[in-house]
Amino acid sequence: MWDAVGLSEIEGQVYEALLARPQAGLDELTVILGTVAAVMVRKTLVELVRRGLASRLPGHPAKYTATPPARVAEDLLAEHELRQRRLQTHLQHLAAAYPAGVRRHPAELVEVLEGAHNVRNAFRRLQRGARREIRVFDRPPYFNASGADSFEPNELELNVLDQSRLTYRVVYERAVLDVPGRMADVWAGVRQGEQARVASRLPLKLALADDDLALVNSTSDFDAATAYLVHPSAFLDALVEVFETTWTRSVALNRPNSEATGSEPDDQARQNLIGLLAAGATDEVVARARGLSIRTVQRHIHTLMDEVGATTRLQLGMELVRRGLV
């Protein structure tokens, strides 16, 4: 806890021990702290006095008193903010001096990440580091703290979209839409500006920050809790191409206004419906994806069947293929 403002664990312990008594000497504090050696307590007291967290009282043997917590909080937080500003300035200077054209050694083009915690942190860093666009393939399983079969809302995405800082394009595997409650999470992103599409199947899990960095893993990597960071290379170029090709072939999930009333679908809504059916979505999934009732979805499907002269779902599919609509 104390390390957040630049204090060591022993410094925090000595300060808290001092707070418990109006004044205390070295011997008394050593007894209170038990496992901490007297020489360490002495050095820590000197450091606390230097930083203004304690005062040495006149007299012999020396006694010390703690600075009130309210004043300590103000001083430590101000000092912490100053260190952050200095670090930010230093990193900006390093970034300006770092040659943009430096090529990585081939062995450094792919970083192996081990552990679910490290994978989650890498995804957050990837989003924070993007300048223009985040592109994502969303499919289970997930490296979530609450379990592989659960999903956790991407709060960072919602914050970024709210600031209109980045574009998010996400392709969801159809199975994702079957997860109870997931569509509410998808619509939350869409309302904030996310461009969402659905595909019957995705080849892997992927997150792209601009054309500069990718985080990728497959189902076979999940048991080993492993993912990979891919830096600019032919591999990254291929991942970008895979995303763009899949995006083009996927079905838009952004809800058209004309469907909100349950009226007959317009041309775009009809094409979206055909795409979802071609992806193998059930009536329930289509209803959730389009924000309609199941009854309305079934009515739209029957309208399609009447238009192409089909009497069964199978005939509908065959006729749509024959006409080049899927």
C-alpha positions in Angstrom: 0.0 0.0 0.0 2.7 2.5 1.0 4.7 1.7 -2.1 2.1 3.7 -4.1 3.6 6.9 -2.7 7.3 5.8 -2.7 7.5 4.4 0.9 9.0 1.0 1.6 7.1 -1.6 3.7 9.3 -1.0 6.8 8.9 2.8 6.5 5.2 2.3 6.5 5.4 0.0 9.5 7.5 2.4 11.6 5.4 5.3 10.7 2.2 3.5 11.8 3.9 2.3 15.0 4.8 6.0 15.8 1.2 7.0 15.2 0.0 4.6 17.9 2.0 6.6 20.5 2.4 10.3 21.1 6.2 9.8 21.2 8.5 6.8 21.2 12.2 5.9 21.3 14.3 3.5 19.4 14.1 0.7 22.0 10.3 1.0 22.3 9.7 0.9 18.6 12.0 -2.1 18.2 10.0 -4.0 20.8 6.7 -3.0 19.1 7.9 -4.1 15.6 9.4 -7.4 16.9 10.9 -8.9 13.8 12.6 -5.7 12.6 16.2 -5.3 13.8 17.1 -2.2 15.8 19.6 -1.0 13.2 16.9 -1.1 10.5 14.5 0.8 12.8 17.2 3.5 13.4 17.9 4.0 9.7 14.1 4.1 9.0 13.6 6.8 11.6 16.3 8.9 10.1 14.6 8.6 6.6 11.2 9.4 8.0 12.5 12.5 9.6 14.3 13.5 6.4 11.0 13.1 4.4 8.9 15.0 7.0 6.9 12.0 8.2 8.3 12.2 11.7 10.1 14.7 14.0 12.9 14.0 16.5 12.1 15.5 19.9 14.8 17.2 22.1 16.4 15.3 24.9 18.3 12.0 25.4 17.7 9.2 24.6 16.1 10.4 21.4 12.3 10.2 21.0 10.3 10.6 17.9 6.7 11.7 17.1 4.7 11.1 13.9 3.6 13.9 11.6 -0.3 14.0 11.4 -1.6 11.7 8.6 -3.6 14.5 6.9 -0.4 16.5 6.3 1.6 13.4 5.3 -1.1 12.5 2.7 -0.8 15.9 1.2 3.0 16.0 1.1 3.4 12.4 -0.2 0.8 12.7 -2.9 2.4 16.0 -4.1 5.8 14.3 -4.2 4.3 11.3 -6.0 2.7 13.6 -8.7 6.0 15.4 -9.1 7.8 12.0 -9.7 5.2 11.0 -12.3 5.6 14.3 -14.2 9.4 13.9 -14.2 9.1 10.3 -15.4 6.6 11.3 -18.1 8.9 14.1 -19.3 11.9 11.7 -19.3 9.9 9.1 -21.3 8.9 11.7 -23.9 12.5 12.7 -24.3 13.4 9.0 -24.8 10.6 8.5 -27.3 11.8 11.6 -29.3 15.4 10.3 -29.3 14.5 6.7 -30.1 15.0 6.1 -33.9 11.7 5.4 -35.5 13.3 3.2 -38.1 15.1 0.9 -35.8 14.5 -2.7 -36.7 14.1 -5.4 -34.1 16.1 -8.6 -34.2 14.0 -11.4 -35.8 14.0 -13.2 -32.5 12.3 -10.2 -30.8 9.5 -9.9 -33.3 7.2 -12.2 -31.3 7.1 -12.0 -27.5 5.7 -14.9 -25.6 3.3 -14.0 -22.7 2.7 -16.5 -20.0 0.0 -16.3 -17.4 -3.6 -15.0 -17.7 -2.7 -11.9 -15.6 0.1 -10.9 -18.0 -2.2 -11.5 -21.0 -4.9 -9.2 -19.6 -2.3 -6.5 -18.8 -0.9 -6.7 -22.3 -4.4 -6.2 -23.8 -4.9 -3.1 -21.6 -1.5 -1.7 -22.7 -2.2 -2.4 -26.3 -5.4 -0.4 -26.1 -3.8 2.5 -24.3 -0.9 2.6 -26.8 -3.1 2.8 -30.0 -3.3 6.1 -31.8 -6.1 5.5 -34.3 -7.9 2.2 -34.2 -8.3 -1.1 -32.3 -9.4 -4.2 -34.2 -10.5 -7.3 -32.3 -11.6 -10.9 -33.0 -13.8 -11.8 -30.0 -14.2 -15.5 -29.3 -14.1 -17.7 -26.2 -12.4 -18.9 -24.1 -11.3 -15.8 -22.2 -8.4 -15.0 -19.9 -10.7 -13.6 -17.3 -10.2 -13.5 -13.5 -13.8 -14.9 -13.1 -13.3 -17.9 -15.5 -12.8 -18.9 -19.1 -16.5 -19.2 -19.9 -17.4 -15.8 -18.5 -17.0 -12.4 -20.1 -16.0 -9.1 -18.4 -17.0 -5.8 -20.0 -14.1 -3.9 -21.5 -14.4 -0.8 -19.5 -11.3 0.7 -21.0 -13.0 0.5 -24.5 -16.1 2.3 -23.2 -13.9 5.1 -21.7 -11.9 5.5 -24.9 -15.0 5.5 -27.1 -16.6 8.1 -24.8 -13.6 10.3 -25.4 -13.9 9.8 -29.1 -10.2 9.0 -29.1 -10.1 5.7 -31.1 -12.2 3.6 -33.5 -13.0 0.1 -32.4 -13.9 -2.6 -34.9 -14.9 -5.9 -33.4 -15.8 -9.2 -35.1 -17.7 -11.6 -32.8 -17.8 -15.3 -33.3 -21.4 -16.4 -33.5 -21.0 -18.5 -30.3 -20.4 -15.4 -28.3 -23.9 -14.2 -29.0 -25.3 -17.3 -27.3 -23.8 -16.3 -24.0 -26.6 -15.0 -21.7 -26.3 -11.3 -21.2 -23.5 -10.8 -23.7 -25.6 -8.9 -26.2 -26.3 -6.2 -23.6 -22.5 -5.8 -23.4 -22.2 -5.7 -27.2 -24.9 -3.1 -27.5 -23.2 -1.0 -24.8 -20.1 -0.8 -27.0 -22.2 -0.1 -30.2 -24.0 2.8 -28.5 -20.6 4.3 -27.7 -19.5 4.0 -31.3 -18.1 0.5 -31.7 -18.5 -1.0 -35.1 -19.5 -4.6 -34.6 -19.9 -7.6 -36.9 -20.5 -11.3 -36.5 -18.8 -14.3 -38.2 -19.8 -18.0 -38.0 -16.3 -18.9 -36.9 -13.1 -17.0 -36.2 -9.7 -18.7 -36.6 -8.1 -17.2 -33.5 -8.3 -14.5 -30.8 -6.8 -11.2 -32.0 -6.3 -7.6 -31.0 -4.6 -5.1 -33.2 -3.4 -1.6 -32.2 -3.2 0.3 -35.5 -0.7 -1.6 -37.7 1.9 -1.6 -35.0 1.2 -4.4 -32.6 -0.9 -7.5 -32.3 -2.0 -9.7 -29.3 -2.9 -13.2 -30.6 -3.7 -16.6 -29.3 -5.7 -19.6 -30.2 -7.8 -22.2 -28.2 -4.8 -24.5 -28.1 -2.8 -21.9 -26.3 -5.4 -21.4 -23.6 -4.5 -24.4 -21.3 -1.0 -23.2 -21.2 -2.2 -19.6 -20.4 -0.1 -18.3 -23.3 -0.5 -15.5 -25.8 1.9 -13.7 -28.2 2.7 -10.0 -28.9 3.6 -9.6 -32.5 5.6 -6.5 -33.6 5.9 -5.1 -37.1 6.8 -7.9 -39.4 5.5 -10.1 -42.2 3.5 -12.0 -39.5 1.8 -8.8 -38.3 1.0 -7.9 -41.9 -0.6 -11.3 -42.4 -2.7 -10.8 -39.2 -3.9 -7.4 -40.4 -4.9 -9.0 -43.7 -6.8 -11.8 -42.0 -8.7 -9.3 -40.0 -9.7 -7.1 -42.9 -10.7 -10.1 -45.1 -12.8 -11.5 -42.2 -14.3 -8.1 -41.5 -15.4 -7.7 -45.2 -17.1 -11.1 -45.1 -18.8 -10.7 -41.7 -22.3 -9.4 -41.0 -22.9 -6.0 -39.4 -24.4 -6.0 -35.9 -24.9 -2.3 -35.7 -28.7 -2.0 -35.2 -30.5 -0.1 -38.0 -33.1 2.4 -36.8 -35.7 0.9 -39.1 -35.7 -2.4 -37.3 -36.3 -0.9 -33.8 -40.1 -0.6 -34.6 -40.4 -4.1 -35.8 -41.4 -2.9 -39.3 -40.6 -4.8 -42.5 -36.8 -4.9 -43.0 -35.2 -2.4 -45.5 -32.5 -3.6 -47.9 -29.7 -3.2 -45.4 -31.6 -4.9 -42.6 -32.6 -7.8 -45.0 -28.9 -8.3 -46.0 -27.9 -8.4 -42.4 -30.6 -11.0 -41.7 -29.4 -13.1 -44.6 -25.9 -12.9 -43.4 -26.8 -14.0 -39.8 -28.8 -16.9 -41.2 -25.9 -17.9 -43.4 -23.6 -17.8 -40.4 -25.8 -20.4 -38.8 -27.5 -18.1 -36.2 -30.7 -19.4 -34.6 -33.8 -17.3 -34.5 -33.0 -16.5 -30.8 -29.5 -15.3 -31.7 -30.8 -13.2 -34.7 -33.4 -11.6 -32.4 -30.8 -10.7 -29.8 -28.4 -9.5 -32.5 -30.9 -7.3 -34.2 -32.8 -6.2 -31.1 -36.1 -7.7 -32.3 -38.6 -10.2 -30.9 -38.4 -13.8 -32.1 -41.8 -13.4 -33.6 -40.6 -10.4 -35.7 -37.5 -12.4 -36.9 -39.7 -15.3 -37.9 -42.0 -13.0 -39.8 -39.0 -11.5 -41.7 -37.7 -15.0 -42.5 -41.1 -16.0 -43.9 -41.1 -12.8 -46.0 -37.8 -13.8 -47.5 -39.2 -17.3 -48.2 -42.2 -15.8 -50.0 -39.9 -13.5 -52.0 -37.8 -16.4 -53.4 -40.6 -19.0 -53.5 -39.2 -21.3 -50.8 -41.4 -23.4 -48.5 -38.7 -24.6 -46.1 -35.6 -23.1 -44.5 -33.4 -25.5 -46.6 -35.0 -24.3 -49.8 -34.5 -20.7 -48.7 -30.8 -21.3 -48.1 -30.3 -23.0 -51.5 -32.2 -20.3 -53.3 -30.2 -17.5 -51.6 -27.0 -19.3 -52.7 -28.3 -19.8 -56.2 -29.1 -16.1 -56.5 -25.7 -15.1 -55.2 -27.1 -13.4 -52.1 -24.8 -15.3 -49.7 
